[in-house]
Amino acid sequence: MAKEFREAEDFLTDESFLSWYFGSGRKEGGSWENWVVGAPGRRELFDQAVAILDATRIAEKPLPAAQVQRAETALLGRIDLLEDIRKGRNRPARIGRRWMAAAVVLVLVGVGLVVYRMRPVRQSQVASGYGQLLSQRLPDGSEVIMNANSRLHYFRAFRNWQDGIDREVWIEGEAFFHVRKTPMKSRFIVHTDEFDIVVTGTQFNVVNRNGKDNVLLQEGSVIVHPRTGADLHMVPGDFVQWDGTKLEKTGVRQDSLTAWQQHQIVFDKTPLRQVAAMIEEQYGIRVTLADPSIGDSVISGMLPNNNLNVLLQALETTNDFNVTRDGDNITIKASAH
């Protein structure tokens, strides 16, 4: 990246930088990080430019991908026009960088590219591996325990974790949060595919995996804000899940949902096909039921969940199934009695 920038506003007319910021060119993130550390003073200018764009964020519903693409094309076309004006192609007088940057910011707001639910591009990612539990302390002191094959995204910039500013994270998989209260009662927002969980300080379990979205509240209170429909207020002991069209509050055994934190999994008349899906999710392997009809067989009890071989052996001890493993492929058959 040969281009140099003398002012923060210079970034706002650079297509590569805007593409990186809005996400369509995130693969360029590595080159931008290399540019930032390439010379003294660059980091400050870079952060100032990001702060200008951050300030234009507005609370909107997500836009369709096609609409975002059209808006981005229109934006880049306006940038080209502004660049022509700045270089004097359409007007003899030189337009100042600050005027042009302000115009670009107005364009950004006008085309609606900055949406509330857009995942941050200047982010940290924490990921747990297959069969692994991972504990992570966030910049505000909140703690999160992540179940196997889960990912957490959040803004890494310090300003996004200052008291008085919403703290936002994005979860894929399953995690248990212990959110720290702040003196100004800053909100902590967990984003899933179907809803947001808004809290100030509390403990809760969240699942956002393969079409399953649910929340179990252990302590405090939260508001679940779906993309469509009314908000739902939760109190300790509540379990809320997305049924495909709306939020639904149901009863559930709390220990069965949080046993994974002690490397256990609780089955309560759980169909074998659901057990097979859980194994695939958490261990990244393929599970085949030799006879689809055994998928309706139910399993009850508590089994270890920190060692796949032990889990498979425990299934066999029920005397109902034969389990064979060939690398990353597992086949479950009904036992011959």
N, C-alpha and C positions, 0 to 999 in steps of 0.2 A: 504494500500500500504506500505509493509514493506521495500522495497528497498530504499537505500540511495545513493546519488550521490555526489561525491567529486569534480568533474569538469563538466563544461558544456558539454564537449565532451561525457561524459558517457551517456547522454540522447540519443545520436544518434544511439546507438546500443540496445536501449530498444524498444521492439516491441509495448508495450502498448503506449509509448509516440509517436512513429511514427504513429501508427494507429490513435491516437487522433489528431495529427497535420494534417494528410492528409484527415481526415474526416470519414473514415470508422468506427472509434471507438469513435465518438463524444459523445456518451452517457457516456463515461468515464470522460467527462469534469468536472463533479462535484467532482469526486475523486481526480483529479489532482489539482483542486483549494483547496481542503481540505489539500492535501499534502503540497502545497506551503505555506499555512499559519501555518503549524504545527510546524515550527521551524525557528529561525532567519537564514538569509542567503540563504534560499531556493529560494526566489523570484528572487534574482539576478542571480543565476545559471540557473533557469528556463528561464528567459528572455534572457540570453545569448544564450542558446540552440535554442530558437525560432529565435533569430536574425541570427544565423548561417544558419538555414533552409530558413529564409526569403531571405537571400542573394543569394540563389540558384534559386530564382524564375526567370523564363524566359518567354518571350512573345511567346506563342504558341496558335494555335487553339485548341479548346476542343478535347479531345480524346474520342473515343467510350468507354463506360463503361467496355466492355469486355477486351479491350486493357489495360485500367487502372488496372483492376483486375489482369491480367496476369503479368503486370509490378510490381504490389505490391507483388505478390507471388514470383517473381524472386528476388525482393529486399530483402524480408525477408529471402529467402534462402541464399543470399549472406551475410546477417548479421549473420546467424547461422554459416556460414563458417568462417567469420572473428572472431567470438567469439571463435570457436574451435582453430583457430590459436593463438588468444590472450592467451588462457589457455594452450597452448603448446601441444595440441593433435596431430597436424600435423607438428609441428616445435618446436624444443627445445628452440629456443631463444624467449623471451617474446617480443611481439610487443607493442609499446607504444600506449597509449590511443589516443594521437593526430594523430598518423599515421592512426589508424583504423578509427577515426572519419573523417579524410580527405578522406579516401577511401569510406566511406559511403556516404559522400556528393557527390563524383564523381559518385557513383552509382545512387544517386537520380537524378542527372542531366542527366545521360545516359539513364535511363529508361523513362524519361519524365513525371514523376508523378506530377511535379509542373507546373501547367498550368495557363495562364494569367487570364482566366475567372473563376477559381475556387473560390467559395465563401469563405471568410475568416472564419477560425474556432475559432480564438480568437477574438470574435466579440461582439458587443452590438446589441441588438434588441430593436427597439421601435415599438410598435404596437398600433393601434387605434381600439377601440371596434366597434361593430355594432351600427350604428346610431351616432357615435362620431367623432368629428374633434379633431385633436391633433396637437399642435404646439411644435416644438423641435428645440433647438439651438445645432448645432454640435460643436465639439471641436475647429474648426477653426473660429467660429463665424458665419458661414453660418446658415440660417434659413430654416426650412422646415415645411410646413403645410400638414398634412396627412388627406385624406378623410377617411370615415368610412371603416372598415375592410381592413386596409392596414398595411404593415410591412416594416420597413427599417432596413437594416443590415449594419454595418460598423466596421472597425478595431477600437478597443478601445485604443490600445497602443498609447501613446503620440507621439512616433517617427513617426507614420504614418500620423501625422497632422502637422509636421514641414514644414516650408516654403521650397520649392525646391523639395518636394516629392509629387507625385500624390496623391490626396485625392479621395478615392473610396467609393461608397455606392451602395447597391443593393436594389431595390424597388420592392415590390409586392403590387399591388393595384393602388392607385392614390395619387399623391403628387404634391405640388407646391414648387419649390425651389427658394430661393433668395441667390445666391452664392456670397460669399465675395471674392473680389480680394485680392491677396497677393503681397507684394513688388517684389517677384521673378516670379509672374504670374504663380504660380503652377496650374497645371491642376486639374479640378474637374470632376470626371467621374461617371456617373450614369449608372449602368448596368440594362438592362431589359432582358427578355427572348430572344429577337430577335436582339437587337442592343445595342450599348453603346452611350451615349451622352457625348461629351467631351467639356468642357467649361473652362474659367478662372474666369469670374465673370459676372453673368447675372441672369435673372428671366425667369422661364419657368414652364410649367405644363406637367407632365408625367403620362401616363396610362400604366400599365402592369397588365392586369387582364383578365383571362378567354379567352386567345387568342387574346385580343386586345392590341396592342402596338402603342402608338402615342405620339407625342410631339407638344406642342404649345409654340412658343417662343414669349415672351412679350418684352424683353429688352436684348440688347447685341447681341452676335452671338454664335452659337454652330456648332459643326460638329457631325453629326450622322454617326456612324460607324457600319454597319450591319455585321452579321456573314458572309454573302455572298454578293457579289456585291460591287458597288462603294460607297465611302463616299458621303454624301450630306451636303452641307453647308446651314445653315439657317440664315435668317435675321428676325428682329422683324415683327410679324404678320404672319409668316409662320406656317403652320400646316402640319406635316408629319406623315404618318401612315404606318405600315407594312401591305401589302395586301396579305400576305401569301407567296410571292415569292420575292418581292422587296419593296423598299421604294417608297412611292407615296406622292407627295406634292399636296394638295388640298385647296380650300377655305373653311372657316368655320367662324361662328359667335363666336368671342372670348368670349363674355359675356355668351354664352350658355355653354361653357366649364369650365369657372371659377366661375360660379354662386354658386357652392357648398361651396365656401369659405365664402359666406354670408348666408349659410344654405338655399339656394334656388336651384331649379332645373328648367331648361328651356327646355320645349318641343316645337319643331318646326315641326309639322306634323310627330310626332314620333309614330311609330306603337305600339299598346298596348303590344305586346309581348316583345318589347324592354323595355317598362316601367316595366313590370313584372320581367324581368331579372335584371333590376337595383335594384328593391326592394329586390330581393333575395340576390344580391351581398352585398348590404349595410346594410341590417337588419338581414340576416341570417335566413330567414324564407322561407317557401314553398308557391309559388303562383301558383294557378291552374286557367286556363281559362276554364270555364264550356263548352264553345263551341269554339273549336280552330279557327273557322272562324272570331271571334271578334278580334283575334290577329292582323288582318290587319287594324282595326279601328285606326285612327290617333288622336293624342292629341296635342294641341298647347296651350301655355301659360306658366306662371311661377307659380310653386307650392312650398310650404314650404317643406324643406327636413330635418328638425331637430326633427320632431315628426311624427312617423309612423301613428298614429291614425289621425292626422290632414291631412296628405298626402292622406290617404284613403278616408277621408270625402271630400277632395277637388275633388277626382276622381268622387265621387258620385254626386257632385253638377253639373257635366256636364249633368246630366239626361240621360246619355247614358248607364250607368253601375249601377249594384247593387253589393255591396261589402260586404261579410260576413267574419268574422274572428273567428276561433276556435283555441285558443292558438297560435301555430306557423304555422298555416295553414290558408291561405287566398284563398277564391274563388271569382272570378269575373265573373258575368253573364251580359248578355245584358239586359237592362231595357225593361219592357213590356210597350209600349206606347198605 
